[in-house]
């Protein structure tokens, strides 16, 4: 496999991992709490929910594995924060796919109107 194809394949695999991680209601709610940009502890992330610390930790590990959040140590406390780069990459990818669909629909419209 050429370097360029391998790179494209790795990028698709990373994006698929992000989409899979985002496909869970609990993980989306955890991300919403992290969206303020401040690192938060597991205790803070479980506050106001019916989730256990273990459940939130499990979901955070999935998000971390997909590169969506990162662990930040503050003394003895573990805090998690949003990693915007992976979200930005997926957003750019969706914008690209959207443009491709718009172009295809414009070509189809032009063909139908001929």
C-alpha positions in Angstrom: 0.0 0.0 0.0 1.4 3.4 -0.9 2.1 5.9 1.8 -0.7 8.2 0.6 -3.3 5.4 0.6 -2.1 4.1 4.0 -2.5 7.7 5.3 -6.0 8.0 3.9 -6.9 4.6 5.3 -5.6 5.6 8.7 -7.5 8.8 8.6 -10.7 7.0 7.7 -10.1 4.5 10.6 -9.6 7.3 13.0 -12.8 9.1 11.9 -14.8 5.8 12.1 -13.5 5.5 15.7 -14.8 9.0 16.5 -18.2 8.4 14.9 -18.5 5.1 16.8 -17.6 6.8 20.1 -20.1 9.6 19.5 -22.8 7.1 18.7 -23.7 6.7 22.4 -26.1 8.9 24.3 -24.1 8.8 27.5 -20.9 9.7 25.8 -22.6 12.6 24.1 -23.8 13.8 27.5 -20.3 13.6 28.9 -19.0 15.5 26.0 -21.6 18.2 26.5 -20.2 18.6 30.1 -16.7 18.9 28.7 -17.7 21.4 26.0 -17.0 24.3 28.4 -13.3 23.8 27.8 -12.3 23.2 31.4 -10.9 19.8 32.5 -13.3 18.0 34.8 -13.0 15.2 37.3 -15.0 12.0 37.1 -16.8 13.2 40.2 -17.9 16.4 38.5 -18.9 14.5 35.4 -21.1 12.1 37.4 -22.8 14.9 39.4 -26.5 15.2 38.6 -26.6 11.9 36.8 -27.6 8.4 37.7 -24.3 7.1 36.4 -21.6 5.5 38.6 -18.0 6.6 38.5 -17.2 3.3 36.9 -19.7 3.8 34.1 -18.4 7.3 33.4 -14.8 6.0 33.5 -15.7 3.3 31.0 -17.2 5.9 28.6 -14.3 8.3 29.1 -11.9 5.5 28.1 -13.8 5.0 24.9 -13.7 8.7 24.2 -10.1 8.8 25.0 -9.3 5.9 22.7 -11.0 7.7 19.9 -8.9 10.8 20.6 -11.9 12.9 21.6 -10.9 13.5 25.2 -7.5 13.4 27.0 -6.5 12.8 30.5 -4.9 15.6 32.4 -3.4 14.9 35.8 -3.8 17.7 38.4 -1.9 16.5 41.4 -3.4 13.2 42.4 -6.7 13.9 40.6 -7.5 12.8 37.1 -9.3 15.3 35.0 -10.6 14.9 31.5 -10.8 17.5 28.8 -12.1 17.8 25.3 -9.6 17.3 22.5 -11.0 19.6 19.8 -8.6 18.4 17.0 -10.5 15.1 16.5 -13.8 16.9 16.4 -12.5 19.5 14.0 -11.2 16.7 11.7 -14.6 15.0 11.7 -16.4 18.3 11.1 -14.0 19.0 8.1 -14.7 15.5 6.8 -18.4 16.0 7.0 -18.1 19.4 5.2 -16.2 17.7 2.4 -18.8 14.9 2.0 -21.5 17.5 2.1 -19.8 19.4 -0.7 -19.5 16.2 -2.7 -23.2 15.5 -2.3 -24.1 19.1 -3.2 -22.0 18.8 -6.4 -23.5 15.5 -7.3 -27.0 16.9 -6.9 -26.2 20.0 -8.9 -24.9 17.7 -11.8 -28.1 15.6 -11.6 -30.3 18.7 -11.6 -28.5 20.1 -14.6 -28.9 16.7 -16.4 -32.6 16.5 -15.6 -33.2 20.1 -16.7 -31.5 19.7 -20.1 
